[in-house]
Amino acid sequence: MADASATNSASTLHVRIRILRCLADGGYGAVAGYTLLQLANVLLPSVTALATAGVVSEISRHGGEPRAFSYAVQPLIYLAAAMVAAQLIAAFLWPAADLVRTRIDAVHRERLARLSVGTPTIAELERPTSRT
């Protein structure tokens, strides 16, 4: 049973490595931009939680004072910036993914066209080694 799970995880790792190799066809700038957007998208919930905690902390610390909300202005600015950043990242994430996907598809279509034009018979295209 342990051998089957090890084989399955090795197979999954092999598939993931093959997919990662395809990212180079998307262009390094586009892939780097998409990766940075994804990284920021993952980190933003933590930033939003920290900014919210800062707002709550400042208001609770100065709750009895007449101008308690004035102490929370800076954390509120951070919270607003995090929310605006989340909206901007959400707006750019899909087009960035589409750009990378389109570039990868174009490179693969070009390779397939070159392969199909350069072979005399379809039997060569049917071989498993031709599919990689």
N, CA, C and O atoms as a DFTB+ gen file, in Angstrom:
528 C
 N C O
     1  1       0.821      -1.196       0.000
     2  2       0.000       0.000       0.000
     3  2       0.861       1.254       0.000
     4  3       0.536       2.232      -0.674
     5  1       1.957       1.231       0.753
     6  2       2.846       2.390       0.807
     7  2       3.540       2.604      -0.526
     8  3       3.794       3.746      -0.910
     9  1       3.853       1.519      -1.245
    10  2       4.491       1.639      -2.551
    11  2       3.559       2.288      -3.556
    12  3       4.006       3.067      -4.397
    13  1       2.256       1.979      -3.485
    14  2       1.288       2.560      -4.406
    15  2       1.158       4.058      -4.187
    16  3       1.071       4.822      -5.148
    17  1       1.146       4.481      -2.931
    18  2       1.038       5.917      -2.667
    19  2       2.322       6.643      -3.056
    20  3       2.272       7.785      -3.511
    21  1       3.459       5.999      -2.883
    22  2       4.723       6.607      -3.298
    23  2       4.788       6.738      -4.810
    24  3       5.273       7.745      -5.327
    25  1       4.304       5.731      -5.520
    26  2       4.270       5.787      -6.976
    27  2       3.308       6.864      -7.441
    28  3       3.598       7.595      -8.388
    29  1       2.162       6.965      -6.779
    30  2       1.173       7.976      -7.134
    31  2       1.712       9.379      -6.906
    32  3       1.519      10.257      -7.748
    33  1       2.387       9.607      -5.781
    34  2       2.935      10.934      -5.510
    35  2       4.081      11.258      -6.452
    36  3       4.257      12.415      -6.833
    37  1       4.870      10.249      -6.838
    38  2       5.945      10.478      -7.808
    39  2       5.360      10.825      -9.168
    40  3       5.890      11.678      -9.879
    41  1       4.265      10.161      -9.527
    42  2       3.598      10.455     -10.791
    43  2       3.014      11.866     -10.779
    44  3       3.122      12.600     -11.761
    45  1       2.399      12.233      -9.666
    46  2       1.846      13.578      -9.533
    47  2       2.948      14.626      -9.601
    48  3       2.782      15.663     -10.242
    49  1       4.057      14.363      -8.952
    50  2       5.190      15.283      -9.006
    51  2       5.723      15.403     -10.427
    52  3       6.071      16.498     -10.869
    53  1       5.788      14.301     -11.134
    54  2       6.266      14.314     -12.521
    55  2       5.346      15.177     -13.392
    56  3       5.821      15.959     -14.216
    57  1       4.037      15.031     -13.207
    58  2       3.076      15.836     -13.972
    59  2       3.237      17.314     -13.639
    60  3       3.210      18.156     -14.537
    61  1       3.402      17.635     -12.377
    62  2       3.562      19.036     -11.978
    63  2       4.845      19.642     -12.534
    64  3       4.861      20.808     -12.931
    65  1       5.902      18.871     -12.564
    66  2       7.166      19.362     -13.127
    67  2       7.003      19.621     -14.619
    68  3       7.516      20.615     -15.132
    69  1       6.296      18.741     -15.320
    70  2       6.053      18.958     -16.758
    71  2       5.239      20.219     -16.982
    72  3       5.501      20.961     -17.929
    73  1       4.260      20.475     -16.133
    74  2       3.444      21.684     -16.261
    75  2       4.299      22.922     -15.993
    76  3       4.176      23.922     -16.700
    77  1       5.158      22.865     -14.985
    78  2       6.022      24.004     -14.680
    79  2       6.987      24.303     -15.819
    80  3       7.319      25.463     -16.062
    81  1       7.436      23.272     -16.515
    82  2       8.323      23.496     -17.657
    83  2       7.607      24.250     -18.771
    84  3       8.233      24.999     -19.521
    85  1       6.303      24.055     -18.878
    86  2       5.526      24.777     -19.903
    87  2       5.450      26.269     -19.606
    88  3       5.233      27.062     -20.522
    89  1       5.623      26.667     -18.356
    90  2       5.546      28.082     -18.011
    91  2       6.624      28.906     -18.692
    92  3       6.425      30.097     -18.933
    93  1       7.754      28.304     -19.005
    94  2       8.817      29.039     -19.688
    95  2       8.346      29.528     -21.055
    96  3       8.834      30.541     -21.555
    97  1       7.398      28.812     -21.661
    98  2       6.866      29.227     -22.959
    99  2       5.967      30.454     -22.839
   100  3       5.663      31.093     -23.847
   101  1       5.542      30.787     -21.641
   102  2       4.682      31.954     -21.435
   103  2       5.439      33.265     -21.410
   104  3       4.825      34.332     -21.393
   105  1       6.748      33.207     -21.406
   106  2       7.547      34.426     -21.328
   107  2       7.861      34.734     -19.878
   108  3       6.979      34.724     -19.019
   109  1       9.111      35.005     -19.621
   110  2       9.539      35.183     -18.228
   111  2       8.907      36.413     -17.568
   112  3       8.563      36.368     -16.387
   113  1       8.754      37.490     -18.304
   114  2       8.140      38.691     -17.731
   115  2       6.686      38.472     -17.357
   116  3       6.250      38.852     -16.270
   117  1       5.937      37.854     -18.268
   118  2       4.513      37.605     -18.002
   119  2       4.332      36.620     -16.859
   120  3       3.463      36.805     -16.007
   121  1       5.147      35.575     -16.839
   122  2       5.043      34.580     -15.766
   123  2       5.457      35.190     -14.436
   124  3       4.840      34.913     -13.408
   125  1       6.497      36.020     -14.448
   126  2       6.928      36.681     -13.204
   127  2       5.846      37.633     -12.700
   128  3       5.573      37.680     -11.501
   129  1       5.233      38.386     -13.599
   130  2       4.149      39.281     -13.196
   131  2       2.967      38.531     -12.627
   132  3       2.398      38.927     -11.610
   133  1       2.596      37.441     -13.289
   134  2       1.485      36.624     -12.803
   135  2       1.809      36.005     -11.449
   136  3       0.953      35.931     -10.567
   137  1       3.057      35.560     -11.293
   138  2       3.472      34.967     -10.016
   139  2       3.424      35.995      -8.891
   140  3       2.981      35.693      -7.783
   141  1       3.880      37.201      -9.178
   142  2       3.829      38.257      -8.157
   143  2       2.391      38.617      -7.802
   144  3       2.084      38.853      -6.634
   145  1       1.511      38.661      -8.791
   146  2       0.105      38.926      -8.499
   147  2      -0.502      37.819      -7.634
   148  3      -1.254      38.096      -6.701
   149  1      -0.172      36.575      -7.949
   150  2      -0.678      35.456      -7.139
   151  2      -0.135      35.518      -5.712
   152  3      -0.865      35.277      -4.751
   153  1       1.150      35.843      -5.584
   154  2       1.753      35.953      -4.255
   155  2       1.083      37.055      -3.439
   156  3       0.763      36.866      -2.266
   157  1       0.877      38.195      -4.069
   158  2       0.196      39.296      -3.370
   159  2      -1.239      38.907      -3.022
   160  3      -1.739      39.268      -1.956
   161  1      -1.894      38.184      -3.904
   162  2      -3.261      37.750      -3.654
   163  2      -3.341      36.797      -2.466
   164  3      -4.330      36.795      -1.734
   165  1      -2.316      36.000      -2.279
   166  2      -2.277      35.074      -1.143
   167  2      -1.970      35.812       0.160
   168  3      -2.495      35.459       1.216
   169  1      -1.124      36.832       0.084
   170  2      -0.718      37.555       1.292
   171  2      -1.730      38.612       1.748
   172  3      -1.730      38.997       2.917
   173  1      -2.578      39.077       0.853
   174  2      -3.502      40.158       1.202
   175  2      -4.486      39.842       2.325
   176  3      -4.764      40.735       3.125
   177  1      -5.027      38.642       2.436
   178  2      -5.909      38.386       3.590
   179  2      -5.196      38.577       4.931
   180  3      -5.804      39.062       5.885
   181  1      -3.934      38.207       5.012
   182  2      -3.184      38.411       6.256
   183  2      -2.963      39.890       6.525
   184  3      -3.075      40.344       7.663
   185  1      -2.648      40.638       5.477
   186  2      -2.447      42.085       5.626
   187  2      -3.747      42.751       6.054
   188  3      -3.744      43.640       6.905
   189  1      -4.846      42.325       5.469
   190  2      -6.149      42.891       5.841
   191  2      -6.487      42.565       7.299
   192  3      -7.008      43.413       8.023
   193  1      -6.195      41.356       7.716
   194  2      -6.455      40.974       9.110
   195  2      -5.601      41.787      10.072
   196  3      -6.089      42.223      11.114
   197  1      -4.341      41.994       9.736
   198  2      -3.471      42.804      10.599
   199  2      -3.932      44.254      10.659
   200  3      -3.905      44.871      11.724
   201  1      -4.353      44.798       9.523
   202  2      -4.838      46.183       9.525
   203  2      -6.134      46.300      10.323
   204  3      -6.327      47.276      11.048
   205  1      -7.006      45.332      10.200
   206  2      -8.245      45.335      10.982
   207  2      -7.946      45.224      12.467
   208  3      -8.578      45.897      13.282
   209  1      -6.989      44.382      12.824
   210  2      -6.596      44.257      14.228
   211  2      -6.014      45.570      14.742
   212  3      -6.233      45.935      15.897
   213  1      -5.278      46.276      13.896
   214  2      -4.740      47.581      14.293
   215  2      -5.842      48.593      14.568
   216  3      -5.767      49.352      15.534
   217  1      -6.866      48.605      13.719
   218  2      -7.999      49.522      13.918
   219  2      -8.704      49.203      15.229
   220  3      -8.968      50.097      16.033
   221  1      -9.009      47.925      15.442
   222  2      -9.715      47.512      16.660
   223  2      -8.867      47.809      17.886
   224  3      -9.392      48.253      18.907
   225  1      -7.575      47.573      17.802
   226  2      -6.675      47.812      18.930
   227  2      -6.640      49.285      19.306
   228  3      -6.728      49.636      20.483
   229  1      -6.511      50.141      18.308
   230  2      -6.444      51.594      18.592
   231  2      -7.758      52.108      19.165
   232  3      -7.758      52.930      20.082
   233  1      -8.866      51.632      18.632
   234  2     -10.162      52.096      19.140
   235  2     -10.397      51.577      20.553
   236  3     -10.910      52.310      21.398
   237  1     -10.031      50.328      20.824
   238  2     -10.254      49.801      22.173
   239  2      -9.281      50.419      23.179
   240  3      -9.635      50.584      24.346
   241  1      -8.076      50.761      22.755
   242  2      -7.093      51.372      23.653
   243  2      -7.523      52.783      24.066
   244  3      -7.315      53.195      25.207
   245  1      -8.120      53.513      23.130
   246  2      -8.522      54.904      23.399
   247  2     -10.045      55.031      23.394
   248  3     -10.571      56.090      23.052
   249  1     -10.749      53.985      23.761
   250  2     -12.202      53.959      23.673
   251  2     -12.917      54.987      24.526
   252  3     -13.952      55.506      24.109
   253  1     -12.410      55.295      25.692
   254  2     -13.102      56.237      26.570
   255  2     -12.801      57.690      26.263
   256  3     -13.471      58.576      26.792
   257  1     -11.826      57.958      25.434
   258  2     -11.445      59.340      25.133
   259  2     -12.400      59.937      24.098
   260  3     -13.001      59.210      23.307
   261  1     -12.536      61.261      24.108
   262  2     -13.482      61.900      23.189
   263  2     -13.105      61.722      21.705
   264  3     -13.995      61.613      20.862
   265  1     -11.821      61.691      21.379
   266  2     -11.401      61.575      19.978
   267  2     -10.744      60.214      19.726
   268  3      -9.649      60.140      19.167
   269  1     -11.416      59.145      20.140
   270  2     -10.843      57.802      20.043
   271  2     -10.622      57.385      18.597
   272  3      -9.655      56.688      18.294
   273  1     -11.503      57.803      17.711
   274  2     -11.372      57.399      16.310
   275  2     -10.215      58.090      15.608
   276  3      -9.726      57.590      14.594
   277  1      -9.775      59.207      16.116
   278  2      -8.653      59.900      15.472
   279  2      -7.352      59.104      15.622
   280  3      -6.436      59.257      14.814
   281  1      -7.271      58.268      16.639
   282  2      -6.083      57.426      16.805
   283  2      -6.072      56.264      15.801
   284  3      -5.024      55.672      15.543
   285  1      -7.227      55.950      15.248
   286  2      -7.336      54.815      14.326
   287  2      -7.202      55.233      12.865
   288  3      -7.423      54.417      11.970
   289  1      -6.847      56.484      12.611
   290  2      -6.758      56.948      11.228
   291  2      -5.666      56.202      10.459
   292  3      -5.901      55.751       9.338
   293  1      -4.498      56.071      11.040
   294  2      -3.409      55.407      10.332
   295  2      -3.737      53.933      10.039
   296  3      -3.547      53.495       8.905
   297  1      -4.224      53.149      11.025
   298  2      -4.608      51.773      10.685
   299  2      -5.760      51.697       9.678
   300  3      -5.833      50.763       8.879
   301  1      -6.663      52.691       9.723
   302  2      -7.748      52.714       8.740
   303  2      -7.214      52.967       7.329
   304  3      -7.731      52.414       6.358
   305  1      -6.186      53.797       7.221
   306  2      -5.558      54.029       5.911
   307  2      -4.918      52.744       5.406
   308  3      -5.027      52.423       4.223
   309  1      -4.251      52.006       6.289
   310  2      -3.657      50.722       5.905
   311  2      -4.736      49.726       5.464
   312  3      -4.564      48.994       4.489
   313  1      -5.836      49.716       6.195
   314  2      -6.930      48.813       5.844
   315  2      -7.524      49.183       4.487
   316  3      -7.800      48.306       3.668
   317  1      -7.718      50.457       4.253
   318  2      -8.246      50.901       2.966
   319  2      -7.278      50.568       1.830
   320  3      -7.699      50.152       0.751
   321  1      -5.993      50.750       2.076
   322  2      -4.990      50.422       1.047
   323  2      -4.998      48.927       0.741
   324  3      -4.862      48.530      -0.416
   325  1      -5.157      48.098       1.770
   326  2      -5.217      46.656       1.548
   327  2      -6.451      46.275       0.739
   328  3      -6.382      45.410      -0.134
   329  1      -7.558      46.909       1.021
   330  2      -8.789      46.608       0.280
   331  2      -8.706      47.081      -1.167
   332  3      -9.164      46.383      -2.072
   333  1      -8.136      48.242      -1.394
   334  2      -7.959      48.736      -2.762
   335  2      -6.977      47.838      -3.514
   336  3      -7.197      47.520      -4.682
   337  1      -5.908      47.434      -2.856
   338  2      -4.940      46.532      -3.486
   339  2      -5.594      45.209      -3.855
   340  3      -5.308      44.654      -4.916
   341  1      -6.466      44.696      -2.995
   342  2      -7.166      43.439      -3.294
   343  2      -8.039      43.590      -4.534
   344  3      -8.104      42.685      -5.366
   345  1      -8.705      44.722      -4.656
   346  2      -9.542      44.959      -5.840
   347  2      -8.698      45.084      -7.112
   348  3      -9.062      44.555      -8.163
   349  1      -7.584      45.781      -7.005
   350  2      -6.710      45.936      -8.170
   351  2      -6.104      44.604      -8.591
   352  3      -6.029      44.300      -9.781
   353  1      -5.678      43.820      -7.625
   354  2      -5.096      42.516      -7.946
   355  2      -6.152      41.613      -8.573
   356  3      -5.864      40.903      -9.536
   357  1      -7.364      41.633      -8.039
   358  2      -8.439      40.831      -8.617
   359  2      -8.724      41.257     -10.053
   360  3      -9.055      40.422     -10.895
   361  1      -8.599      42.547     -10.335
   362  2      -8.851      43.040     -11.685
   363  2      -7.752      42.627     -12.658
   364  3      -8.036      42.386     -13.831
   365  1      -6.509      42.539     -12.202
   366  2      -5.389      42.211     -13.085
   367  2      -5.055      40.725     -13.129
   368  3      -4.319      40.293     -14.016
   369  1      -5.570      39.941     -12.207
   370  2      -5.201      38.527     -12.123
   371  2      -5.686      37.736     -13.331
   372  3      -4.919      36.962     -13.904
   373  1      -6.936      37.914     -13.727
   374  2      -7.463      37.170     -14.867
   375  2      -6.758      37.554     -16.170
   376  3      -6.351      36.657     -16.908
   377  1      -6.595      38.840     -16.488
   378  2      -5.876      39.162     -17.729
   379  2      -4.431      38.661     -17.734
   380  3      -3.924      38.262     -18.783
   381  1      -3.768      38.675     -16.591
   382  2      -2.390      38.178     -16.532
   383  2      -2.356      36.675     -16.783
   384  3      -1.490      36.192     -17.512
   385  1      -3.278      35.934     -16.195
   386  2      -3.355      34.494     -16.426
   387  2      -3.694      34.203     -17.884
   388  3      -3.154      33.270     -18.478
   389  1      -4.581      34.998     -18.452
   390  2      -4.955      34.813     -19.852
   391  2      -3.777      35.098     -20.780
   392  3      -3.606      34.412     -21.787
   393  1      -2.973      36.093     -20.457
   394  2      -1.785      36.412     -21.250
   395  2      -0.802      35.246     -21.233
   396  3      -0.300      34.845     -22.283
   397  1      -0.527      34.704     -20.060
   398  2       0.407      33.575     -19.955
   399  2      -0.153      32.365     -20.697
   400  3       0.573      31.698     -21.435
   401  1      -1.429      32.082     -20.505
   402  2      -2.068      30.938     -21.159
   403  2      -2.025      31.086     -22.680
   404  3      -1.748      30.117     -23.387
   405  1      -2.294      32.284     -23.186
   406  2      -2.284      32.529     -24.628
   407  2      -0.887      32.360     -25.207
   408  3      -0.723      31.787     -26.284
   409  1       0.109      32.851     -24.503
   410  2       1.482      32.697     -24.989
   411  2       1.900      31.235     -25.019
   412  3       2.539      30.794     -25.974
   413  1       1.550      30.483     -23.990
   414  2       1.888      29.056     -23.959
   415  2       1.181      28.327     -25.095
   416  3       1.789      27.508     -25.783
   417  1      -0.104      28.623     -25.294
   418  2      -0.844      27.989     -26.384
   419  2      -0.228      28.309     -27.737
   420  3      -0.125      27.429     -28.592
   421  1       0.177      29.545     -27.941
   422  2       0.770      29.934     -29.225
   423  2       2.065      29.168     -29.495
   424  3       2.288      28.695     -30.610
   425  1       2.909      29.049     -28.488
   426  2       4.169      28.318     -28.656
   427  2       3.893      26.844     -28.945
   428  3       4.539      26.246     -29.805
   429  1       2.939      26.264     -28.231
   430  2       2.643      24.846     -28.438
   431  2       2.007      24.602     -29.805
   432  3       2.286      23.591     -30.448
   433  1       1.159      25.521     -30.245
   434  2       0.562      25.382     -31.585
   435  2       1.629      25.503     -32.666
   436  3       1.587      24.797     -33.674
   437  1       2.576      26.394     -32.450
   438  2       3.664      26.537     -33.411
   439  2       4.484      25.245     -33.479
   440  3       4.829      24.787     -34.568
   441  1       4.790      24.666     -32.335
   442  2       5.540      23.403     -32.317
   443  2       4.758      22.285     -33.000
   444  3       5.328      21.494     -33.751
   445  1       3.467      22.223     -32.741
   446  2       2.636      21.193     -33.349
   447  2       2.565      21.380     -34.859
   448  3       2.632      20.406     -35.608
   449  1       2.429      22.615     -35.307
   450  2       2.390      22.880     -36.745
   451  2       3.709      22.493     -37.402
   452  3       3.715      21.882     -38.471
   453  1       4.814      22.841     -36.776
   454  2       6.124      22.489     -37.314
   455  2       6.294      20.970     -37.374
   456  3       6.835      20.435     -38.342
   457  1       5.824      20.282     -36.329
   458  2       5.932      18.824     -36.287
   459  2       5.062      18.187     -37.352
   460  3       5.493      17.251     -38.025
   461  1       3.849      18.677     -37.514
   462  2       2.936      18.064     -38.485
   463  2       3.358      18.342     -39.924
   464  3       3.129      17.504     -40.796
   465  1       3.952      19.467     -40.190
   466  2       4.412      19.780     -41.541
   467  2       5.680      19.001     -41.876
   468  3       5.909      18.651     -43.034
   469  1       6.487      18.735     -40.883
   470  2       7.772      18.087     -41.119
   471  2       7.730      16.578     -41.169
   472  3       8.772      15.955     -41.368
   473  1       6.558      15.951     -40.995
   474  2       6.494      14.484     -41.008
   475  2       5.758      14.016     -42.256
   476  3       4.756      14.615     -42.645
   477  1       6.249      12.947     -42.889
   478  2       5.614      12.475     -44.120
   479  2       4.311      11.705     -43.872
   480  3       3.422      11.712     -44.724
   481  1       4.188      11.039     -42.709
   482  2       2.974      10.254     -42.439
   483  2       2.430      10.595     -41.067
   484  3       3.127      11.158     -40.222
   485  1       1.172      10.241     -40.864
   486  2       0.536      10.515     -39.582
   487  2       0.998       9.541     -38.502
   488  3       0.846       9.822     -37.313
   489  1       1.558       8.407     -38.899
   490  2       2.011       7.411     -37.923
   491  2       3.093       7.984     -37.013
   492  3       3.158       7.636     -35.834
   493  1       3.925       8.842     -37.539
   494  2       4.963       9.461     -36.711
   495  2       4.367      10.411     -35.685
   496  3       4.917      10.574     -34.595
   497  1       3.257      11.032     -36.021
   498  2       2.604      11.943     -35.073
   499  2       1.864      11.189     -33.981
   500  3       1.609      11.747     -32.913
   501  1       1.515       9.937     -34.226
   502  2       0.779       9.128     -33.257
   503  2       1.668       8.512     -32.192
   504  3       1.156       8.017     -31.188
   505  1       2.961       8.526     -32.373
   506  2       3.876       7.939     -31.387
   507  2       3.828       8.730     -30.087
   508  3       3.694       9.953     -30.114
   509  1       3.937       8.051     -28.950
   510  2       3.912       8.747     -27.650
   511  2       5.073       9.745     -27.491
   512  3       4.937      10.743     -26.783
   513  1       6.195       9.481     -28.138
   514  2       7.332      10.402     -27.994
   515  2       7.089      11.711     -28.719
   516  3       7.736      12.714     -28.416
   517  1       6.163      11.719     -29.675
   518  2       5.859      12.944     -30.411
   519  2       4.938      13.861     -29.630
   520  3       4.799      15.035     -29.971
   521  1       4.319      13.352     -28.609
   522  2       3.322      14.132     -27.860
   523  2       3.934      15.018     -26.788
   524  3       3.226      15.827     -26.187
   525  1       5.204      14.891     -26.536
   526  2       5.819      15.689     -25.476
   527  2       6.461      16.922     -26.006
   528  3       7.024      17.703     -25.239
